[in-house]
Amino acid sequence: MAGKIKILYLITQAEAGGAQRYIFDLATNLKNENYEVMVASGTTSDYHDKKSWLLTKADEKNIKSYCLKNLVREINPLKDWLAYLEIKKLLKETQPDILHLNSSKAGVLGALAGRRTKISKIIYTVHGFVFNEPMPSWKKKFYLWAEKFSASAKDKFICVSEFDRQTGIKNKIAPAQNFITIHHGLNQFKLLEKNQARESLKLPKDKIVVGTIANFYPAKGLIYLIQAAKIVTEKFPEIIFRIIGFGQLEKKLRAEIASLNLEKNILLGGKAGAASYLKAFDLFVLSSVKEGFPFAILEAMSAGLPIVATQVGGVPEMIKDGLNGLVVPPAEPPKLAEAIIRLLANKNLAQQLGQQAAIDVKNNFSLEKMVRETEKIYCQ
């Protein structure tokens, strides 16, 4: 490719999340003299809200951004057809050398539109296959079929975890040589000191605080964290759980909290720049039932927090049980509660695990490494 390589990143939603963070990190860390970068996403027309995080951040960095009004997360035949036409039109107008797809819906529609418009290289990053999420079996089969149907239009599958690479190969989505694992990388970020972080989150200074950062989606398993919290409060009645996030399940989660009489123990709600408040927590918990390679865990490791996480997706590739955190089965509140109680009752173990986590994230999961390995795919 002569001159700058033109890349269009396409994703279904622009709201703050791991896949959106991944795109932003790549788009802002590639060398300007080598690449011309663009970002496109389905979102609301108002860029400046929590649902439009990626496009807002792109605008702030003077990266060309495009809003696709018909690209939505849920299956909608009419909108999906219109989104396909929108994507095809955008590709004709922008003529990227590389179309880099992210998320399942954008991955399918983008691949088909990209092949139709003769894009020379189409790359698809798997942030956890959607058919592993909790959903009816017919829907799982549909998403698996859609992945297979569009796979021939994709030149390379970047998997953010080895778990996803093996899942793609096992399900015969594409030939094994088309898959490569490139773990997420973490750049340094600002952390508020404990007292300042707690003050900003309106948390008491003298209580034990267990925290998590997660969008309120079924895949995040927050309902199981709330149920585990009920068990933990029997031993630590003054403990506080702080859940930072937004999402569609907020009413359901609040109803579960109320039904278990945990209104005084569990606080939930959104907070911009959530990772900067990690020091407010004594312990970090990830309760997901499906994951790719969660940034939330990398950030908690970087903050030196003791971590309890579920054994899903790429989590075991970050957290080694008993070495830099504790790993438990997903969707089992008693097991989750048992691990939380174990660390709260053993401060020496908690400290050791947190310290090792901070060392491991620095040694193994750097942003520089992620960008360098991704560039190799672009230049093949």
LINVENFEN-V193126 format. One record per pair of residues at least 6 apart in sequence whose ideal C-beta (glycine too) atoms are under 7 Angstrom apart, sorted by sequence separation. I is the first residue (numbers start at 1). J is the second residue. D is the distance in whole Angstrom. If there is no record, write none. Layout:
# LINVENFEN-V193126
i=I j=J d=D
i=I j=J d=D
This chain:
# LINVENFEN-V193126
i=14 j=20 d=6
i=46 j=52 d=7
i=59 j=65 d=6
i=101 j=107 d=5
i=159 j=165 d=4
i=168 j=174 d=7
i=203 j=209 d=6
i=214 j=220 d=4
i=216 j=222 d=6
i=233 j=239 d=6
i=257 j=263 d=6
i=271 j=277 d=6
i=301 j=307 d=7
i=309 j=315 d=5
i=319 j=325 d=4
i=321 j=327 d=4
i=329 j=335 d=6
i=343 j=349 d=6
i=30 j=37 d=6
i=44 j=51 d=5
i=58 j=65 d=4
i=72 j=79 d=5
i=115 j=122 d=7
i=169 j=176 d=5
i=198 j=205 d=6
i=232 j=239 d=6
i=300 j=307 d=5
i=328 j=335 d=4
i=343 j=350 d=4
i=11 j=19 d=6
i=43 j=51 d=6
i=44 j=52 d=6
i=47 j=55 d=5
i=48 j=56 d=6
i=91 j=99 d=7
i=114 j=122 d=5
i=192 j=200 d=7
i=214 j=222 d=6
i=286 j=294 d=6
i=319 j=327 d=6
i=328 j=336 d=5
i=11 j=20 d=6
i=43 j=52 d=5
i=47 j=56 d=5
i=70 j=79 d=5
i=101 j=110 d=4
i=131 j=140 d=4
i=159 j=168 d=7
i=257 j=266 d=5
i=27 j=37 d=5
i=55 j=65 d=5
i=101 j=111 d=6
i=169 j=179 d=6
i=195 j=205 d=6
i=286 j=296 d=6
i=297 j=307 d=7
i=309 j=319 d=5
i=99 j=110 d=6
i=111 j=122 d=6
i=157 j=168 d=6
i=168 j=179 d=5
i=286 j=297 d=6
i=316 j=327 d=6
i=328 j=339 d=5
i=11 j=23 d=6
i=27 j=39 d=6
i=43 j=55 d=6
i=47 j=59 d=6
i=55 j=67 d=6
i=70 j=82 d=4
i=71 j=83 d=4
i=131 j=143 d=4
i=229 j=241 d=5
i=297 j=309 d=6
i=307 j=319 d=6
i=315 j=327 d=7
i=41 j=54 d=6
i=70 j=83 d=4
i=111 j=124 d=7
i=130 j=143 d=5
i=131 j=144 d=5
i=212 j=225 d=7
i=326 j=339 d=4
i=9 j=23 d=5
i=41 j=55 d=6
i=165 j=179 d=5
i=39 j=54 d=6
i=68 j=83 d=6
i=71 j=86 d=7
i=99 j=114 d=5
i=253 j=268 d=6
i=23 j=39 d=6
i=39 j=55 d=7
i=70 j=86 d=6
i=165 j=181 d=5
i=284 j=300 d=4
i=309 j=325 d=6
i=311 j=327 d=5
i=326 j=342 d=7
i=107 j=124 d=5
i=157 j=174 d=6
i=301 j=318 d=7
i=308 j=325 d=7
i=311 j=328 d=7
i=326 j=343 d=7
i=9 j=27 d=6
i=68 j=86 d=5
i=129 j=147 d=7
i=297 j=315 d=6
i=307 j=325 d=4
i=308 j=326 d=5
i=309 j=327 d=6
i=310 j=328 d=6
i=311 j=329 d=6
i=312 j=330 d=5
i=39 j=58 d=5
i=68 j=87 d=7
i=162 j=181 d=5
i=306 j=325 d=7
i=310 j=329 d=7
i=311 j=330 d=7
i=99 j=119 d=5
i=154 j=174 d=7
i=159 j=179 d=6
i=161 j=181 d=7
i=293 j=313 d=7
i=298 j=318 d=7
i=308 j=328 d=7
i=310 j=330 d=4
i=101 j=122 d=7
i=157 j=178 d=5
i=159 j=180 d=7
i=222 j=243 d=6
i=278 j=299 d=6
i=284 j=305 d=4
i=291 j=312 d=5
i=292 j=313 d=5
i=293 j=314 d=4
i=294 j=315 d=7
i=297 j=318 d=5
i=45 j=67 d=7
i=87 j=109 d=6
i=91 j=113 d=6
i=101 j=123 d=7
i=151 j=173 d=5
i=156 j=178 d=6
i=157 j=179 d=5
i=158 j=180 d=6
i=159 j=181 d=5
i=160 j=182 d=7
i=278 j=300 d=6
i=283 j=305 d=7
i=288 j=310 d=6
i=290 j=312 d=6
i=291 j=313 d=4
i=292 j=314 d=6
i=297 j=319 d=7
i=87 j=110 d=6
i=91 j=114 d=6
i=96 j=119 d=6
i=97 j=120 d=6
i=98 j=121 d=5
i=99 j=122 d=5
i=100 j=123 d=5
i=101 j=124 d=4
i=102 j=125 d=5
i=151 j=174 d=4
i=160 j=183 d=6
i=243 j=266 d=7
i=283 j=306 d=5
i=284 j=307 d=5
i=285 j=308 d=5
i=286 j=309 d=4
i=287 j=310 d=6
i=289 j=312 d=6
i=290 j=313 d=6
i=291 j=314 d=7
i=39 j=63 d=6
i=43 j=67 d=6
i=66 j=90 d=6
i=97 j=121 d=7
i=103 j=127 d=7
i=156 j=180 d=7
i=158 j=182 d=5
i=160 j=184 d=6
i=241 j=265 d=6
i=246 j=270 d=4
i=275 j=299 d=4
i=279 j=303 d=6
i=281 j=305 d=6
i=286 j=310 d=6
i=288 j=312 d=5
i=291 j=315 d=6
i=38 j=63 d=7
i=84 j=109 d=5
i=88 j=113 d=4
i=92 j=117 d=6
i=98 j=123 d=6
i=100 j=125 d=7
i=102 j=127 d=7
i=148 j=173 d=5
i=240 j=265 d=6
i=241 j=266 d=5
i=242 j=267 d=5
i=243 j=268 d=4
i=245 j=270 d=6
i=278 j=303 d=4
i=283 j=308 d=7
i=37 j=63 d=6
i=38 j=64 d=4
i=39 j=65 d=5
i=40 j=66 d=4
i=41 j=67 d=7
i=42 j=68 d=5
i=83 j=109 d=6
i=87 j=113 d=4
i=91 j=117 d=4
i=104 j=130 d=4
i=147 j=173 d=5
i=239 j=265 d=6
i=244 j=270 d=7
i=14 j=41 d=4
i=41 j=68 d=7
i=144 j=171 d=6
i=226 j=253 d=7
i=240 j=267 d=7
i=244 j=271 d=5
i=278 j=305 d=6
i=7 j=35 d=6
i=13 j=41 d=6
i=40 j=68 d=6
i=84 j=112 d=7
i=88 j=116 d=6
i=91 j=119 d=6
i=208 j=236 d=6
i=308 j=336 d=7
i=325 j=353 d=5
i=5 j=34 d=6
i=13 j=42 d=6
i=14 j=43 d=4
i=42 j=71 d=3
i=80 j=109 d=7
i=84 j=113 d=6
i=88 j=117 d=6
i=210 j=239 d=7
i=216 j=245 d=5
i=233 j=262 d=7
i=286 j=315 d=7
i=324 j=353 d=6
i=4 j=34 d=6
i=5 j=35 d=5
i=6 j=36 d=5
i=7 j=37 d=5
i=8 j=38 d=5
i=9 j=39 d=5
i=10 j=40 d=5
i=11 j=41 d=5
i=12 j=42 d=6
i=13 j=43 d=7
i=24 j=54 d=6
i=42 j=72 d=6
i=124 j=154 d=5
i=215 j=245 d=5
i=216 j=246 d=6
i=217 j=247 d=5
i=223 j=253 d=7
i=226 j=256 d=5
i=230 j=260 d=5
i=244 j=274 d=5
i=4 j=35 d=6
i=23 j=54 d=6
i=27 j=58 d=7
i=122 j=153 d=6
i=126 j=157 d=6
i=207 j=238 d=6
i=208 j=239 d=5
i=209 j=240 d=5
i=210 j=241 d=5
i=211 j=242 d=5
i=212 j=243 d=6
i=213 j=244 d=5
i=214 j=245 d=5
i=215 j=246 d=6
i=216 j=247 d=3
i=217 j=248 d=7
i=218 j=249 d=7
i=222 j=253 d=6
i=226 j=257 d=6
i=308 j=339 d=4
i=4 j=36 d=5
i=8 j=40 d=6
i=73 j=105 d=6
i=122 j=154 d=5
i=123 j=155 d=6
i=126 j=158 d=7
i=207 j=239 d=7
i=208 j=240 d=7
i=213 j=245 d=6
i=215 j=247 d=4
i=216 j=248 d=6
i=217 j=249 d=7
i=230 j=262 d=6
i=233 j=265 d=5
i=308 j=340 d=6
i=324 j=356 d=4
i=325 j=357 d=6
i=20 j=53 d=6
i=24 j=57 d=5
i=28 j=61 d=6
i=122 j=155 d=5
i=123 j=156 d=5
i=124 j=157 d=5
i=125 j=158 d=4
i=126 j=159 d=5
i=127 j=160 d=6
i=207 j=240 d=5
i=209 j=242 d=6
i=211 j=244 d=7
i=216 j=249 d=4
i=223 j=256 d=6
i=229 j=262 d=6
i=323 j=356 d=6
i=324 j=357 d=4
i=16 j=50 d=6
i=20 j=54 d=4
i=71 j=105 d=7
i=121 j=155 d=5
i=126 j=160 d=7
i=216 j=250 d=5
i=226 j=260 d=7
i=15 j=50 d=6
i=71 j=106 d=7
i=123 j=158 d=6
i=125 j=160 d=7
i=129 j=164 d=6
i=308 j=343 d=7
i=15 j=51 d=5
i=27 j=63 d=6
i=128 j=164 d=6
i=204 j=240 d=7
i=226 j=262 d=7
i=229 j=265 d=6
i=324 j=360 d=5
i=14 j=51 d=7
i=16 j=53 d=4
i=203 j=240 d=6
i=216 j=253 d=6
i=229 j=266 d=6
i=306 j=343 d=5
i=14 j=52 d=5
i=15 j=53 d=6
i=108 j=146 d=5
i=112 j=150 d=6
i=115 j=153 d=4
i=126 j=164 d=5
i=129 j=167 d=6
i=14 j=53 d=6
i=104 j=143 d=6
i=111 j=150 d=4
i=114 j=153 d=6
i=203 j=242 d=6
i=14 j=54 d=4
i=226 j=266 d=6
i=14 j=55 d=5
i=42 j=83 d=7
i=112 j=153 d=6
i=201 j=242 d=6
i=289 j=330 d=4
i=108 j=150 d=4
i=111 j=153 d=4
i=126 j=168 d=7
i=288 j=330 d=7
i=289 j=331 d=5
i=11 j=54 d=7
i=107 j=150 d=7
i=111 j=154 d=5
i=306 j=350 d=4
i=306 j=353 d=5
i=306 j=354 d=4
i=287 j=336 d=6
i=305 j=354 d=5
i=40 j=90 d=6
i=304 j=354 d=5
i=307 j=357 d=6
i=304 j=355 d=6
i=304 j=357 d=7
i=304 j=358 d=4
i=285 j=340 d=6
i=38 j=94 d=6
i=301 j=357 d=4
i=302 j=358 d=6
i=283 j=340 d=7
i=301 j=358 d=6
i=38 j=96 d=7
i=12 j=71 d=6
i=301 j=360 d=7
i=302 j=361 d=5
i=13 j=73 d=6
i=225 j=285 d=6
i=283 j=343 d=6
i=301 j=361 d=4
i=12 j=73 d=6
i=213 j=274 d=5
i=283 j=344 d=7
i=213 j=275 d=7
i=225 j=287 d=4
i=224 j=287 d=5
i=298 j=361 d=6
i=222 j=287 d=6
i=221 j=287 d=4
i=220 j=287 d=7
i=221 j=288 d=5
i=283 j=350 d=7
i=298 j=365 d=6
i=220 j=288 d=5
i=221 j=289 d=4
i=211 j=280 d=7
i=219 j=288 d=6
i=201 j=271 d=7
i=211 j=281 d=4
i=219 j=289 d=6
i=209 j=280 d=6
i=210 j=281 d=7
i=219 j=290 d=4
i=209 j=281 d=5
i=210 j=282 d=7
i=212 j=284 d=7
i=209 j=282 d=5
i=210 j=283 d=5
i=211 j=284 d=6
i=212 j=285 d=5
i=208 j=282 d=5
i=212 j=286 d=6
i=210 j=285 d=6
i=212 j=287 d=7
i=201 j=277 d=6
i=10 j=87 d=7
i=200 j=277 d=6
i=203 j=280 d=6
i=23 j=102 d=6
i=201 j=280 d=5
i=22 j=102 d=7
i=197 j=277 d=4
i=197 j=279 d=5
i=198 j=280 d=5
i=214 j=296 d=7
i=19 j=102 d=5
i=197 j=280 d=4
i=213 j=296 d=5
i=19 j=103 d=6
i=134 j=218 d=5
i=192 j=276 d=5
i=133 j=218 d=7
i=134 j=219 d=7
i=191 j=276 d=6
i=192 j=277 d=6
i=194 j=279 d=5
i=8 j=94 d=6
i=133 j=219 d=5
i=189 j=275 d=6
i=190 j=276 d=5
i=193 j=279 d=6
i=194 j=280 d=6
i=189 j=276 d=7
i=191 j=278 d=6
i=192 j=279 d=6
i=8 j=96 d=4
i=191 j=279 d=5
i=7 j=96 d=6
i=10 j=99 d=7
i=221 j=310 d=7
i=6 j=96 d=5
i=13 j=103 d=7
i=6 j=97 d=5
i=7 j=98 d=5
i=8 j=99 d=5
i=9 j=100 d=5
i=10 j=101 d=5
i=11 j=102 d=4
i=12 j=103 d=4
i=5 j=97 d=5
i=8 j=100 d=7
i=10 j=102 d=7
i=11 j=103 d=5
i=5 j=98 d=6
i=7 j=100 d=6
i=9 j=102 d=7
i=12 j=105 d=4
i=12 j=106 d=4
i=11 j=106 d=5
i=1 j=97 d=5
i=10 j=106 d=5
i=10 j=110 d=5
i=231 j=333 d=7
i=22 j=125 d=7
i=231 j=334 d=6
i=228 j=333 d=4
i=232 j=337 d=5
i=227 j=333 d=4
i=231 j=337 d=4
i=235 j=341 d=6
i=224 j=331 d=6
i=19 j=127 d=4
i=228 j=336 d=4
i=232 j=340 d=5
i=236 j=344 d=6
i=18 j=127 d=6
i=184 j=293 d=5
i=221 j=330 d=6
i=224 j=333 d=5
i=228 j=337 d=4
i=232 j=341 d=6
i=183 j=293 d=6
i=221 j=331 d=6
i=184 j=295 d=6
i=225 j=336 d=7
i=186 j=298 d=4
i=191 j=303 d=6
i=224 j=336 d=6
i=228 j=340 d=7
i=186 j=299 d=7
i=184 j=298 d=6
i=186 j=302 d=6
i=164 j=292 d=6
i=210 j=340 d=6
i=161 j=292 d=6
i=160 j=292 d=5
i=161 j=293 d=5
i=160 j=293 d=4
i=208 j=344 d=6
i=164 j=313 d=7
i=163 j=313 d=5
i=163 j=314 d=5
i=161 j=313 d=6
i=161 j=314 d=3
i=160 j=314 d=6
i=134 j=289 d=6
i=162 j=317 d=6
i=161 j=317 d=6
i=133 j=290 d=5
i=132 j=290 d=5
i=22 j=184 d=6
i=25 j=187 d=7
i=128 j=290 d=6
i=128 j=291 d=6
i=128 j=292 d=3
i=127 j=292 d=4
i=186 j=361 d=6
i=186 j=365 d=6
i=185 j=365 d=5
i=187 j=367 d=4
i=184 j=365 d=7
i=185 j=366 d=5
i=186 j=367 d=6
i=183 j=365 d=6
i=185 j=367 d=4
i=185 j=368 d=7
i=185 j=369 d=5
i=128 j=313 d=5
i=185 j=370 d=3
i=184 j=370 d=6
i=183 j=370 d=7
i=182 j=370 d=6
i=182 j=373 d=5
i=182 j=374 d=6
i=50 j=246 d=6
i=180 j=377 d=7
i=17 j=215 d=6
i=158 j=374 d=7
i=158 j=377 d=6
i=50 j=270 d=7
i=156 j=377 d=6
i=123 j=377 d=6
i=18 j=292 d=6
i=21 j=295 d=6
i=18 j=294 d=6
i=18 j=295 d=5
i=98 j=378 d=6
i=29 j=367 d=6
i=30 j=371 d=7
i=25 j=367 d=6
i=29 j=371 d=5
i=26 j=371 d=6
i=26 j=374 d=6
i=5 j=378 d=6
